[in-house]
């Protein structure tokens, strides 16, 4: 991976711990063979200490320096001479450091933000627009601590374990760097800022459109289909539509969360079975609208009865697909009261 590091510390209270933490991060990144993107060799920045950690690991490494134009001296000039096995690449951009961070974020796969002030804050708020995941570390206060609090839930969604999140809250020498690397891998694999692929959404839209068209065609009797069979077709179509509504609302709530095919198939299966159970419950009068056993319409000419029952079972299907838990509880309670069975054990 290409890992960008942005951060700084100007507090004497944290200077030694900050330098030690950044060195360990640099050494861990180098040991794993990652390319590291830095910006400055100023000793108040994380960059200088991360570079020191990288160069302490034997072997060939790659460091990319992003900096604004106009500097009098190239950063890490002496280190280039002392460590010829390490490749230093320089990228210059017009504008200030904020512009340089944008270019660095575009090149990076993931970023580490540590301490800092306005520069870290700008990088943290720019990264989502560029669909670049970042790990804000709260170890040494500053802007990264605030970003950590704002994005902790996203880190959970990206697959960082609760134990690792707890470990990340406080710097632990010899341990935290490993946790950071695991977390970066999780963010890279499950980028919470990745824009969703529009193809599944378009396919879902097309499927829902077809289901609605088929439902309308059956309800208005465009086709010469057995009336009683149409009632059950309307039921199952509505259950599918209810499941589609449930899935779409879930995606709206968490746009970056993938919709797993296995989970969708399980939801459809449960919805269809619940819809069938609720339909039977309605037909035997367990759902009281008429108070009596509900006969299915027999002939296609009995249009009023067909449409009345069709709308009712369609509402049951939508309910079963959209509110799976509530529908299951309704059916469970009726079965328990009717047959005297404790269905919670089933």
C-alpha angles and dihedrals in degrees: 000000000000106000122195118205119201123172149100143192129210098169115106088207092067102029099105096040091044093052092046093049093049092048091053091048091051093048092048092049091049093048089056092049098244122156109239124211116208138165116198142024093210107134091229091063128082088231095071094051094042089054090051090053092049093050091050090067114083116238141049118318138176124223122180117201119206114190140150121262121262104051116146095220135027113247117248092017093147092045090056089059096043094046109039091164090066116081115223115195121188127210119183125194135188116248131033133313091283090063090046091054090052091055091045092051090051091055095042127084093207137356138220117212118193130174111319134120132233095352093055091043092053092047091049094051094043096050097073091053088054091044090240117143118223137188113220111201117209096200102110103027115237125108094321091064091057091046090051091056092048096048104035092104090053089054089055090051090050090060103259104150123242090243092054092047089052090049092050093058093075127033112245115186113236094012113051096065090061091050090050091054092050090049092050090052090052092049091048092050096042103030106191090202097051112124110242119253106256094210097078089046092051091047090050090049091050092048092050091048091053092047091052091048092050091047091052092046092053094043093050090042096237087157130052096244130151106272097222091049090050091057091060091042089056089049095053094041089054091049089055091048090050090052089049090053091049092050094046093051089049090053091048090053094049109021094177096049112101120234105234115218092218093054092047092051091050092050092050091050093050092045094053093048092047091048090053091048093049090047091055089047090053094046093054092047097255088127101055116220098119100017091227141079107288114227119211115241109263107199132040088233090064088084099157095053092044094052093044093052091039093057091046096051090043090057089049090051093049090049092050093049098042102036103035096161095048093045092050091050091050092051093043093053093049093049091048094050094044102044100024091238127143096229093180086080093055 
